[in-house]
Amino acid sequence: MKRAVRTVLRLVAAGLILFGGLALSLEFLRQRLPEAGISIWRCFLGALLLVLGGTLCALSARLAERFTADFDE
């Protein structure tokens, strides 16, 4: 059961990283349009999603162990 929970957590983390990277890259591509500037809030949101995704991926094994109950007891 721990493997399944860890896999789901890593899938969620990969989604967060994907959307964070898309948000940042689209914001920097939007800068090339005439009369368009970079929005600091959109960059902040993209960076926050990247950091949350990376943290969730790094802590997925520990969180999976915490969320699943041992059936041996």
C-alpha positions as CSV (number, residue, x, y, z in Angstrom):
1,M,0.0,0.0,0.0
2,K,2.9,2.3,0.7
3,R,4.1,2.0,-2.9
4,A,0.7,3.0,-4.3
5,V,0.5,6.1,-2.0
6,R,4.1,7.1,-2.8
7,T,3.3,6.8,-6.5
8,V,0.2,8.9,-6.2
9,L,2.1,11.6,-4.3
10,R,4.8,11.6,-6.9
11,L,2.2,11.9,-9.7
12,V,0.8,14.9,-7.9
13,A,4.3,16.4,-7.5
14,A,5.0,15.9,-11.2
15,G,1.8,17.7,-12.0
16,L,2.7,20.6,-9.8
17,I,6.2,20.8,-11.3
18,L,4.7,20.7,-14.8
19,F,2.2,23.5,-14.2
20,G,4.8,25.6,-12.4
21,G,7.2,25.2,-15.3
22,L,4.4,26.0,-17.8
23,A,3.4,29.1,-15.9
24,L,7.0,30.4,-15.8
25,S,7.8,29.7,-19.4
26,L,4.5,31.2,-20.7
27,E,5.1,34.3,-18.6
28,F,8.6,34.8,-20.1
29,L,7.3,34.1,-23.6
30,R,4.5,36.7,-23.1
31,Q,7.2,39.3,-22.5
32,R,8.1,39.1,-26.2
33,L,4.6,40.5,-27.2
34,P,4.4,44.2,-27.8
35,E,3.3,46.3,-24.8
36,A,3.4,43.3,-22.4
37,G,5.5,43.1,-19.3
38,I,6.3,40.4,-16.9
39,S,3.8,39.9,-14.0
40,I,5.7,39.2,-10.8
41,W,2.7,37.5,-9.3
42,R,2.5,34.9,-12.1
43,C,6.2,34.3,-11.8
44,F,5.9,33.9,-8.0
45,L,3.0,31.4,-8.5
46,G,5.0,29.4,-11.0
47,A,8.1,29.3,-8.7
48,L,5.9,28.3,-5.8
49,L,4.4,25.4,-7.7
50,L,7.9,24.3,-8.7
51,V,9.1,24.4,-5.1
52,L,6.0,22.6,-3.7
53,G,6.3,19.9,-6.3
54,G,9.9,19.3,-5.6
55,T,9.4,19.2,-1.9
56,L,6.4,16.8,-2.3
57,C,8.5,14.6,-4.5
58,A,11.4,14.6,-2.0
59,L,9.1,13.8,1.0
60,S,6.9,11.3,-0.7
61,A,8.4,8.3,0.9
62,R,8.2,9.7,4.3
63,L,4.6,10.9,3.8
64,A,3.5,7.6,2.4
65,E,4.8,5.8,5.5
66,R,3.0,8.3,7.7
67,F,-0.4,8.0,5.8
68,T,-0.5,4.2,5.5
69,A,-1.2,2.0,8.5
70,D,0.8,-1.2,9.2
71,F,-1.3,-4.3,9.2
72,D,1.3,-6.3,11.2
73,E,0.2,-4.8,14.5
